[in-house]
Amino acid sequence: MTWQGLELVAWGIPWTLAVTAGAFLLGAALGVPLCAMHVSRSRVLHGLAVALIVALRSIPPIVWLFLLYFGVGSGYLKVGAVQAAVVALGLITAANMAEIYRGALRSIHPGQWDAAQALGLPVRSELVDVIVPQVFRVTLPSAATYIIGLLKDSAIASTIGVAEITYLANFLSRKQFNESLTIFAFAGMLYILISLPLAALARLADGRLRARVAQ
């Protein structure tokens, strides 16, 4: 196995990161209204949110990917491979992030809300200055763990032709079958090397948030 061959696999890193980051940002944003629907007093909104979350979390990611790319994308609405991967994984992320947000909201002691109201804070200030920072601190560890899992799940994008790490590793292994073990071991090492900085950054951010809240 030559370095040129392994370098080819490494060329998939940008697409792996792009799919992971795009899906997480989309899911983190969509998870907010989905969480709001879930905790809503409206039975209709609550029921709709529960149904969406169950559907998105129960159906395998690769099925959603194929539905978007080969189903929706084969019709009048053209969906590219990268777009399909980001949207499919982003929708699943939205369901999981909504549950993470909901758990974080439940962890906030009711006294925090009462204290903010007793101080006469406007609703916006109550949320932005009091509740959201605490929710973010509680959310961060779970979100960090999820994004590392999402990094691994991004490998399914290879099934529709996104040239990320797994796709290029598979492409190279077909040409150099005898070196398949080395190729996929290298691909696995790349995933580890990407995951470690993410975990370190999450721990650093969590430590700083805890220190800030303690003050």
C-alpha positions as CSV (number, residue, x, y, z in Angstrom):
1,M,0.0,0.0,0.0
2,T,1.5,3.3,-1.1
3,W,1.0,6.7,0.6
4,Q,-0.7,7.9,-2.5
5,G,-3.4,5.3,-2.0
6,L,-3.9,6.3,1.6
7,E,-3.9,10.0,0.7
8,L,-6.8,9.3,-1.6
9,V,-8.9,8.1,1.4
10,A,-7.9,11.2,3.3
11,W,-9.4,13.3,0.5
12,G,-12.8,12.2,1.9
13,I,-12.3,14.1,5.1
14,P,-13.8,17.5,3.9
15,W,-17.0,15.7,2.7
16,T,-17.3,13.7,5.9
17,L,-17.0,16.9,7.9
18,A,-19.4,18.8,5.6
19,V,-22.1,16.2,5.9
20,T,-21.7,15.9,9.6
21,A,-21.6,19.6,10.3
22,G,-24.5,20.3,7.9
23,A,-26.7,17.6,9.3
24,F,-25.9,18.7,12.9
25,L,-26.6,22.4,12.3
26,L,-29.8,21.6,10.5
27,G,-30.9,19.2,13.2
28,A,-30.0,21.5,16.0
29,A,-32.0,24.3,14.5
30,L,-35.1,22.2,13.6
31,G,-34.9,20.5,17.1
32,V,-35.9,23.8,18.8
33,P,-39.4,24.2,17.3
34,L,-39.9,20.4,17.5
35,C,-39.1,20.5,21.2
36,A,-41.4,23.5,21.6
37,M,-44.2,21.5,20.0
38,H,-43.4,18.5,22.2
39,V,-43.7,20.5,25.5
40,S,-46.7,22.6,24.1
41,R,-50.0,22.4,26.0
42,S,-51.7,21.9,22.7
43,R,-52.6,18.3,22.3
44,V,-52.4,18.6,18.5
45,L,-48.9,20.1,18.5
46,H,-47.8,17.6,21.2
47,G,-49.2,14.6,19.3
48,L,-47.7,15.8,16.0
49,A,-44.2,16.3,17.6
50,V,-44.4,12.8,19.2
51,A,-45.4,11.2,15.9
52,L,-42.5,13.0,14.1
53,I,-39.9,12.1,16.7
54,V,-41.0,8.4,16.8
55,A,-41.0,8.1,13.0
56,L,-37.6,9.9,12.6
57,R,-35.9,7.8,15.3
58,S,-37.5,4.5,14.5
59,I,-36.8,4.3,10.7
60,P,-33.1,3.4,9.9
61,P,-31.1,6.4,8.6
62,I,-30.3,4.6,5.3
63,V,-34.0,4.3,4.6
64,W,-34.5,8.0,5.0
65,L,-31.5,8.6,2.8
66,F,-32.9,6.4,0.1
67,L,-36.4,7.9,0.4
68,L,-34.9,11.4,-0.2
69,Y,-32.4,10.5,-2.9
70,F,-34.1,7.8,-4.9
71,G,-37.6,8.8,-4.0
72,V,-38.0,12.5,-3.8
73,G,-34.8,13.2,-5.8
74,S,-36.0,11.1,-8.7
75,G,-39.1,13.2,-9.2
76,Y,-39.5,16.8,-10.2
77,L,-37.5,18.0,-7.2
78,K,-33.9,17.2,-7.9
79,V,-31.9,16.4,-4.8
80,G,-28.1,16.0,-4.9
81,A,-26.3,13.3,-3.0
82,V,-24.7,15.7,-0.5
83,Q,-28.0,17.5,0.0
84,A,-29.9,14.2,0.5
85,A,-27.3,13.1,3.1
86,V,-27.5,16.4,5.0
87,V,-31.2,16.6,5.0
88,A,-31.8,12.9,5.9
89,L,-29.3,12.9,8.8
90,G,-30.4,16.4,9.7
91,L,-34.0,15.3,10.2
92,I,-33.0,12.4,12.4
93,T,-30.7,14.8,14.3
94,A,-33.7,17.1,14.8
95,A,-35.7,14.4,16.5
96,N,-32.8,13.4,18.8
97,M,-31.9,17.1,19.6
98,A,-35.5,17.8,20.4
99,E,-35.4,15.1,23.0
100,I,-32.1,16.4,24.4
101,Y,-33.5,19.9,24.6
102,R,-36.6,18.6,26.3
103,G,-34.5,16.7,28.9
104,A,-32.4,19.8,29.5
105,L,-35.6,21.9,30.1
106,R,-36.9,19.4,32.6
107,S,-33.6,19.6,34.5
108,I,-34.1,23.3,35.1
109,H,-35.5,23.7,38.6
110,P,-38.9,25.5,38.6
111,G,-37.5,28.0,41.1
112,Q,-35.3,29.4,38.3
113,W,-38.4,30.4,36.4
114,D,-40.1,31.8,39.5
115,A,-36.9,33.8,40.4
116,A,-36.7,35.3,36.9
117,Q,-40.4,36.3,37.1
118,A,-40.0,37.7,40.6
119,L,-37.2,39.9,39.3
120,G,-39.6,41.3,36.8
121,L,-37.4,40.3,33.8
122,P,-38.9,40.6,30.3
123,V,-39.7,37.2,28.8
124,R,-36.9,37.6,26.3
125,S,-34.4,38.3,29.0
126,E,-35.8,35.6,31.2
127,L,-35.1,33.1,28.4
128,V,-31.8,34.4,27.0
129,D,-30.1,35.4,30.3
130,V,-31.4,32.8,32.7
131,I,-32.9,29.7,31.1
132,V,-31.0,29.2,27.8
133,P,-27.5,29.3,29.4
134,Q,-28.5,26.5,31.8
135,V,-30.2,24.5,29.0
136,F,-27.1,24.9,26.9
137,R,-24.8,23.7,29.7
138,V,-26.9,20.6,30.2
139,T,-27.3,20.0,26.5
140,L,-23.6,20.2,25.6
141,P,-22.4,16.8,26.8
142,S,-25.2,14.9,25.1
143,A,-24.9,17.0,22.0
144,A,-21.2,16.4,21.8
145,T,-21.7,12.6,22.2
146,Y,-24.4,12.7,19.5
147,I,-22.3,14.6,17.0
148,I,-19.5,12.0,17.3
149,G,-22.1,9.4,16.6
150,L,-23.3,11.5,13.7
151,L,-19.8,11.6,12.3
152,K,-19.8,7.8,12.1
153,D,-23.3,7.7,10.7
154,S,-22.2,10.0,7.9
155,A,-20.6,7.0,6.3
156,I,-24.0,5.9,5.0
157,A,-23.6,8.8,2.5
158,S,-21.2,6.6,0.7
159,T,-24.2,4.5,-0.5
160,I,-25.4,7.3,-2.7
161,G,-22.0,8.4,-4.0
162,V,-20.8,11.1,-1.6
163,A,-17.0,10.9,-1.8
164,E,-16.4,10.9,1.9
165,I,-13.9,8.7,3.8
166,T,-15.8,5.4,3.6
167,Y,-16.7,5.8,-0.1
168,L,-13.1,6.4,-1.1
169,A,-11.9,3.6,1.1
170,N,-14.3,1.2,-0.6
171,F,-13.4,2.6,-4.0
172,L,-9.7,2.0,-3.3
173,S,-10.2,-1.5,-1.8
174,R,-11.9,-2.6,-5.0
175,K,-8.8,-1.7,-6.9
176,Q,-6.4,-3.1,-4.4
177,F,-8.4,-6.0,-2.8
178,N,-5.4,-7.5,-1.1
179,E,-4.9,-4.3,0.8
180,S,-8.5,-3.9,2.0
181,L,-7.6,-4.5,5.7
182,T,-5.0,-1.7,5.6
183,I,-7.3,0.6,3.7
184,F,-10.2,0.3,6.0
185,A,-8.0,0.3,9.1
186,F,-6.6,3.7,7.9
187,A,-10.2,4.9,7.3
188,G,-11.1,3.9,10.9
189,M,-8.1,5.8,12.2
190,L,-9.2,8.9,10.4
191,Y,-12.6,8.8,12.1
192,I,-10.8,8.4,15.4
193,L,-8.5,11.3,14.7
194,I,-11.5,13.5,13.9
195,S,-13.5,12.4,16.9
196,L,-10.8,13.1,19.5
197,P,-10.6,16.8,18.9
198,L,-14.4,17.1,19.0
199,A,-14.5,15.3,22.3
200,A,-11.7,17.5,23.7
201,L,-13.4,20.7,22.6
202,A,-16.7,19.5,24.2
203,R,-15.0,18.8,27.5
204,L,-13.2,22.2,27.4
205,A,-16.5,24.1,26.6
206,D,-18.3,22.1,29.3
207,G,-15.7,23.0,31.9
208,R,-15.8,26.7,31.0
209,L,-19.6,26.7,31.2
210,R,-19.6,25.0,34.6
211,A,-17.1,27.5,35.9
212,R,-19.1,30.4,34.6
213,V,-22.4,29.0,36.2
214,A,-20.5,28.5,39.5
215,Q,-19.5,32.1,39.6
